[in-house]
Amino acid sequence: MARDKERPVGVDLVASESRDFSQSRALQPKAHRLIPGGAHTYAKGDDQYPEQAPGFIARGSGCHVWDVDGNEFIEYGMGLRAVTLGHAFEPVIQAAYQQMQLGINFNRPAKIELDLAETFLGIVSGADMVKFAKNGSDVTTAAVKLARAYTGRDLVAICGDQPFFSTDDWFIGSTAMNAGIPRAIIDLTVKFPYNDLPALEALFSRHPGRIACVLLEAEAATPPASGYLQALKTLCEKEGAVLVFDEMITGFRWHLAGAQGFHGVVPHLSTFGKAMANGFAIAALAGKREIMRLGGLDHDEPRVFLLSTTHGAETHALAASLETIRIYREGDVVGFLWKQGERLRSLINRSIAENRLSDFFQLIGRPCNLVFATFDQNRARSQAFRTLFLQELVRRGVIAPSFVVSYSHSEADVDRTAEAVHEALVIYRKALDEGIDKYLEGRPVKPVMRKYNCRTEDA
Ligand SMILES: Cc1ncc(COP(=O)(O)O)c(C=O)c1O
């Protein structure tokens, strides 16, 4: 089915002093009373958005969402980058629904588990085997466990310049938000900087024979230096460590097969999730048979408990993934994400130049995964200016914690967003010149991974 390019866009882009958030405001205290953090994902929390922003979403269609007060917005980075086709995308919903009618979970595997495994391995062709799960965190943790079992080593080397790999202790212990994680676990994770091979070589030398795996996003905000990824793989093989690419964001976005497909470097293990099923819960650990087989039944080595959960292969999520992959192939979704992101980038860059903001507001990353960085008048990274920018976009009908586009972002959506951004950047310029206090309503947003909620050293 073709994307609905003609769907009218009804978002009111006139700056609205009167946008009503009263239903959201009424629900927020209750949410915080019932749910720690007021939401089930920290990245969706109140501390991530300006005070003048919707608190709860009622529904979505394509790249548009409506909050509980009936306000309509164009949304970016939907479902924490999981929803790449669009909200309530009909063919995917239908595929999941039809599968649900046949039952979603049995005592023995469903045949669709095999169907998706075969399709997935046809895409991620450097891998021999795959195992599905529900969350990205579970599959990166499984990669770590498998690498430790395979090498008999205990340390995990992660890229310290990249923000997130898993909700599990081996990673969260390495962040500022590490309350509840024992020192013994924290000490088993070591960090290396991106694009710096000598630093990783030095890490291997500091911990001879102890690093089980090297885990990173092959590309995040910064592209790899020429030859870096291949050299990383060669170094891992020389040192006897497993190379793991976390393709949670790059998968089905840089390329159908992720950064490994884009850059042509095949890791020993890789992990996928997010965009695999347009927001339905599914993730994948894929890799070389020699390693993956330790989770299987046909060897005499100690068994690895590899991704075995009650809900791990629910059939409707697998059906959603098969349909998502079909649409990606039929509609060149990846090409569309790059093209539409590029259009948005060039429009926003024009506004940045017109407002003399190139030292203060920057677009970062590939067109298919655009994010932005905000700086204050001293050119220091600024959460207050991020908040002001988000506030001014919300006022103009855009929710954009990033500018990550989906297959549902039409040219009209992108053009309207660019208008909203332009107006928001005019305010940004004024705030730089006249002082932010005159423009920012309420407290600034804060990074998710901070030690304390309110202490200023963490803000
Ligand atoms: C790069 C990366 N890896 C792993 C994860 C964890 O995935 P999940 O939230 O599905 O557990 C995320 C989530 O944001 C991520 O961005």
The ligand as an SDF file (V2000), in Angstrom:
LIG
                    3D

 16 16  0  0  0  0  0  0  0  0999 V2000
   21.4140    2.2880   20.9370 C   0  0  0  0  0  0  0  0  0  0  0  0
   20.4150    1.6310   21.8600 C   0  0  0  0  0  0  0  0  0  0  0  0
   20.6600    0.3990   22.3230 N   0  0  0  0  0  0  0  0  0  0  0  0
   19.7970   -0.2410   23.1380 C   0  0  0  0  0  0  0  0  0  0  0  0
   18.6280    0.3750   23.5510 C   0  0  0  0  0  0  0  0  0  0  0  0
   17.6800   -0.3550   24.4660 C   0  0  0  0  0  0  0  0  0  0  0  0
   16.5260   -0.7310   23.7770 O   0  0  0  0  0  0  0  0  0  0  0  0
   15.1420   -0.9640   24.5550 P   0  0  0  0  0  0  0  0  0  0  0  0
   14.6830    0.3560   25.0660 O   0  0  0  0  0  0  0  0  0  0  0  0
   14.2480   -1.5550   23.4940 O   0  0  0  0  0  0  0  0  0  0  0  0
   15.3970   -1.9230   25.6600 O   0  0  0  0  0  0  0  0  0  0  0  0
   18.3310    1.6620   23.0990 C   0  0  0  0  0  0  0  0  0  0  0  0
   17.1010    2.3450   23.5390 C   0  0  0  0  0  0  0  0  0  0  0  0
   16.9030    3.5160   23.4450 O   0  0  0  0  0  0  0  0  0  0  0  0
   19.2440    2.3070   22.2330 C   0  0  0  0  0  0  0  0  0  0  0  0
   19.0210    3.5500   21.7730 O   0  0  0  0  0  0  0  0  0  0  0  0
  1  2  1  0
  2  3  1  0
  2 15  2  0
  3  4  2  0
  4  5  1  0
  5  6  1  0
  5 12  2  0
  6  7  1  0
  7  8  1  0
  8  9  2  0
  8 10  1  0
  8 11  1  0
 12 13  1  0
 12 15  1  0
 13 14  2  0
 15 16  1  0
M  END
$$$$
